[in-house]
């Protein structure tokens, strides 16, 4: 294993220390328990939007803390859920009379621990709601989840819900919006290589030289099937068909297309895949109204990509376009 680290057990803490130094104008970091909070939190009169999960998927979630997106992120150890006390600390640091919305990827530990934290917050008379994200069409269950996994749709949800909270929407409105976005987002990912968890030191799984894991999860969980490597045209077509058939998306739909690097795939291949996806969607009469391309929900150094489609309407488009200022997403300011 070759990684730019000191002690594998200190990777998350040292990474958070660097995040705090690099973006002191946007956020502040608490180390024990680990919490990343907007520099100006709590924001009076605004619903607090809080998310989190195991580390190793950067810039998710800490990179999305700032005006127009998350009020707090709760980073657990690598690929491990944060504890309820860490989530509760994030809620306490950001939540006022307007309440808080927790955005939770559908992994068993995340769901349990965020629910426990919400119950603890309710005991302190805070109005805290939760929405579970389950956009992955690859599998119905995995070793980490009951039901579909939460993957790329998380990024889009955090941006849109964060914009709604920023404009002053009520907790009822923000919660309903979040459920609408989750219902209209679908994703799938592929892996060409495995990630290496620092404290493990070996690849999370083995792939043959010419094999691809189709439908991979962001922790390296198995996908739908293991296939032979194929040209990009065929692979992107296979991925899109899995997504399009699931909602289903239809001719005339307007969508946001998110092409994501799993961490180890360079921009050249990412843009190549995105161009193919846009061409194939156009051939089916689906209009790409907005797009996001880059490494936004990763799996350490795993090579591979994921594709996410979100069905748009005028309100979702307006919220997507709204100003955002975070370490990883920034426009309109």
N, C-alpha and C positions, 0 to 999 in steps of 0.2 A: 504494500500500500504506500503510495506517495501522495501526501497531502500537505498543504501549508498550514500546519497546526503545531501546537506545543503538546499539551496533555490532552488525549482524546476526551477525557472526562470534563475538560474545561472549554470545549469548543463553543458551546452555546453562549456561555457567560462572556467569553472573550469576543465573540462575534457581536453580541449585544453592546459591549463596551465600545467597539468600533462604530457601530450604528449610531450610538449616542453622540460620539465625538463628531462624526461626519454630518449629522443633521440636528444639531442642538437647537436650531431655529424652529424646527418642526415638532420635536418630540423629546420626551425624557424617559429614561430607562431606570426601572427599579430591579435589582438583581435577586432579591430573596423575599418573596417568590418573584420569579421573572415576569415583568409586565412592561409593555411599551405603551406610553400614554401621550396623547397630544400635549404639546407644550402649554397650550392655553386651557387645558381641561381643569375643572368641568366647564362646559359652555352653557351658560344660563339660558333656559328657555328652549333648549334643543334636546331631542331624543339622543341618547348616547348609543352609538353603534359599536358593538364589541364583537370581535371574532378571535380565533386562535386555533391552536392545534400543535402537533409535534413539529419541531424544527426540521430543517433539511429541505424545505420547499421554497426557500427565499427567491424573490422578495416577499411572497406571501408569508405572514400577514403583516409583520412589522414594517415592511416597506410601503404599506398602504395606510399608515397612520398619518393623519394630517387633515387640514381643512378640505371638506368635500368628500371625505371617504371615512375611514375608521376613526373613532375616538380612542380606542385602545385595542391592542393585540396581546394575546397571552401565549407566549412561546413555550411549549413543553420541551423536554429533552428530544434528541433526534428520533423522529418517527414514533414518539410516545406522547400521549395526551397530557396536557397540563392538569395539575391537581385542582380540585374545587376551591381550595383557599387562594390559589393564584387567580382563578377566574373571578372569585369574589373580590379580590383586591382591585382588579381592573374595573369591576362594576362600581365599587366604592369610590374610586378615584375619578369617575367620569359621570356618575348618574345623579341627577337632581330630580325636581318635581315632574319633569317631562317623562321620566322613565328611561328604560334601556331596552334595546333589541339585541339579542344574541344571535349571531349567524354561525351555525354549527354544521360542519361537514359531517356526513353520515358515517362516522366510525364509532364503534361501540363505546370505547373509552371516552371519546369527546362528548358524545351524547349524554352519557351517564354523569360525567363530571360537570358539564355545563348545566345540566338539570339540577344537580345538587347545589351548585352555586346559586342558581336562580331561586331555589327554595330558601337558602340562607339569606339572600337579599330580601326576599318577600317578608321574612321574619323581622327585617329592619324597616318594614313599611315602604320598600322601594317597589315600583311597578316594573317588573322585568318580564319580558316575553322571549320566546325562542322560536326560530325557524330553522328547520333541518334541510340541508342542501343534498340532493341526490340525483345529480344530472348525468351520471355515467351510465351509458346504455349497454356497456360491455357485459355486465353480469348482474344477476338478480341479488346475489349475496357474495360475500368474500370472507376470508379468514378474519377480517377486521370489522365486518359490518353485518347488520341485519337489514337487508334491502340494498338498494343501489348505493354506490359510493358517491361522495361529494368530491368533484374534481374541478375542471376549468371554469365551470359556471360560477364558482365561488368568487373569482376575480370580478366578473361582470356584476354579480349581485352586490358585492361590497361597494363598487363604484356608484351604482344606481341608487341603492338605499342610502348611501352616505350623502348623495346629493339631495335626496328628499329630506333627510334630517337637517341638512344645512339650510334649506329654505324654510324650515320651521314647521314641517308637517307633524301632525300628532302621532302618538305611538300607535293608535288604531290604524291610521292611514299608512304609516311606514310598515307595519306588520303585514297589512293586506298587500301592499306593493311587493314586499319580499316574497310572499307566497305566490304572487302572480309571476314574478321573474323566475322563480324556481320551476314553476309549471311550464315555462316556455323555453327553457334552456336544456340542451342535450349535448353530450360530449363523448368522445372516445379517444384512447391513446394507444400508441405502439411503442415498443422498446426494441432497440437494436443491441444494447448492452445493459448490464446490471449496475446499480449504484453500489458504493462501498460505504457502509455506515462506519464512522470513525472508530467507535469503541469495539467494533467487530473485526474490522481489518481485512475482510475477504468479501468478494462479490455476493450480493444477496441471493442470486440464483445463477444458473449456468445456461448459456445459450450457445448453440453450435455456430460455427463461422458463418453459415448461410441461413441462420434461423432468425425469425422475428416473433416476438410475443405480441399477438394482436389482441388489443383490449386490456393492456396492462393497467394496473393501479398505480397510484403515486407513491406507494411504499414498496413497489415491486411485487404486489400480489398478482397471482396468475390472471390471465385474461381469458378470452373466449377460446383461443386455440393458438398453437404454435405453428407458424407457416414458414415456407421457404421465402427467402428474400426475393423481392420482385421490383421491377422498375417503379419509379415514383408515380407515374401516371396510374398504374394499376393499384398501387397501395393507397393513394389518396382516394381513388374511386371506391375502393373497398370500404375505407373509413367513412366516406360521405354517405354511402348507401346505408350503412348501419345507423347513422344519425338521422338521416332524412326519413327513413321508414318508421322511426320510433314514435315521433310526435303525433302524426306525421306532418312534415312540412309540405307545402303545396305550391304549385305554380302561382306566381303573383305575390307570394310572401316577401316581405322585406325583413332582412336579418342583419345581425351583427355577426361577423365571422372572426373568430379568435383562433389564430394559429400560434401554438405555444411550443417552445422548446422545453424538453424535459431536463435540460441543464447542460447536456454534452453535445447537442446538435448545433452547429454554427449557423449564423445568419444566412449564409449562401444557400444551404439546404432548406432552411426555414422559408425563405422567400420563394424558392423554387416550388415547394409544396403549396404555399399559399396561392401562388399564381395558378397552379393546376386546379386548386379547389374553387377559386373564383370562376375559372373557365367552365368547370363542370356545373357549378350552380347556375351560371348564365344559360347554359344549354338546356337546363330544366325550368327556366323561367323564374328562378328565384333571384331576387335583387339584393345584392350586398350593399346595404345602406351605410354601414359603419364597419370598421375593421380594427383589430388589435393584433400586432405581430411581435413576438419576442419571448424571452424567458421570464414568465410571470408566476407560474406555479410549477416548480421544478422538483426533481427527485435526485438531489445531489448532482453527480456527474453522469447520470444515466443518459445515453444517447437515445433519441426518439422524439416524437412530437405528439401533441394532442390537438384535436380540432373540436371547437365548441361553436354551436349555432344558437343564437338567441333570437326568437321572433320579436320584431320590433313593432311598436306603434308610435304615434307622435309623442306621447308622454315619456315613454322609455328613451326615445331618441333625445328628447330635450334634457332629460336627467343625465344621460351618458355624456352629452356635450357640455354640461355644466362645469364650471371651473373646479379644478382639483389641484392640490399642492401637497404631494407626498414625496418620499424618497424615490419611489419607483414609477409613479404616474404623475404627470404634471402638464396641465394645459389650461388656457383661459385666464391665467393670472400672471 
